[in-house]
Amino acid sequence: MEKQIQDAYIVAAVRTPVGKAPRGMFRAVRPDDMLAHVLTEALARVPSVDREAIDDVVVGCAIPEAEQGMNVARIGLLLAGLPRSVSGMTVNRFCSSGLQAVAIAADRIRLGEADVMIGAGTESMSMIPMGGHKIAMNEAIFRSDENIGIAYGMGVTAEKVAAKWHVEREAQDAFAVESHRRAIAATEAGEFRDEIAPYRVRTMVPDLETGEVRTIERLVSDDEGPRPGTSMDVLAKLRPVFAAKGSVTAGNSSQTSDGAGAVVLASEAAIKRFGLTPLARFVGYAVAGVPPEIMGIGPIEAIPKVLRQTGRSLADLDWIELNEAFAAQSLAVIRELDIDPSRVNPQGGAIALGHPLGATGAIRVSTLVHGMRRRRQHLGMVTMCVGTGMGAAGVFEVL
């Protein structure tokens, strides 16, 4: 008998505050501990759900090695105290790993193969360097000029996007200033409160007078990245980082970061069984490939693809979380698709809030769902460019 596609609903969505890497507030916090924290906090928001009923935990991680290796999904859920009967899977699609995890979790429900799923993401860029501890790419991939862009640093690809789409330095800096302004305004207004699960950071410090080691604890509840005082004059003083005569600087690029996010999804049957209140409905997800040397324009292909699949248009979207890998690529996407800038990252983006790689997708889903519910908006999207030349986009309907 042929199965009918059923709906998958988000019933809880949380994230940690995002810390700066490599010397920020989470520099000594393990990524599996951050994951355990958001899993615990997300499930605390749906206490009626039988933990034994969780079919699987899917976790995105862009560099799944060392402290975030060993199938970090399974390690994190065990640390969170979930039953040993609950399974876990780690997935990697670089910057869209967290969003991919949510999409996989939703699809299991939509196919009727599961009733309760968790899609999450975690990343410590303080502990795991970009590219991992050992980069060993297959040289055969570079025998074709079409793939040589995979060897470029992300910043070089951003410079190529800036040149191809004529995104000038002043526009990039203005975009960055606005990202910080929106993020600071949202923080001061308490707009991240619903999505953030405060984290208790423990730091070991030596007491030189007694010779003992003291434990200092502090509860962190705000993102570390937004910088008051960010202005055009301040950013104009920064030198290009990736090209001598370029326009991409540390000030108009996303921040390296640490953080985690988790989204609990349920079928209609599970909602009735456990008496849950759905927050949003998963509508659709798409990925697309682009030339590696201009990987930042991935959303230009992924956004129209998911809109076609879901029968929606850009005009239908009230809120777009467009991950700000770089101001250059964000502006190229906005201009190419003629997106209304006022609908893009209304609470700031990764330039201000940070980008913990594989966690970002799950984090931005939390921001989108809670933000749209607060503003009583209906339809939103999370989208980002992806390393090696890809783009991803997911559509969500707030209920």
Secondary structure, DSSP 4 states (H G I P E B T S, - for coil): -PPPP---EEEEEEEPPPEETTTSTTTTS-HHHHHHHHHHHHHHTSTTS-GGG--EEEEE-SS--GGG-S-HHHHHHHHTT--TT--EEEE--GGGHHHHHHHHHHHHHHTTS-SEEEEEEEEETTTS-TT-S-----GGGGGSGGGGGGGS-HHHHHHHHHHHTT--HHHHHHHHHHHHHHHHHHHHTTTTTTTB--EEEEEEEE-TTT-PEEEEEEEE-S-S---TT--HHHHHTSPPSSSTT----STTBPPBEEEEEEEEEE-HHHHHHHT----EEEEEEEEEE--GGGGGGHHHHHHHHHHHHHT--GGG-SEEEE--SBHHHHHHHHHHHT--GGGB-TT--HHHH-B-GGGHHHHHHHHHHHHHHHHT--EEEEEEEETTTEEEEEEEEE-
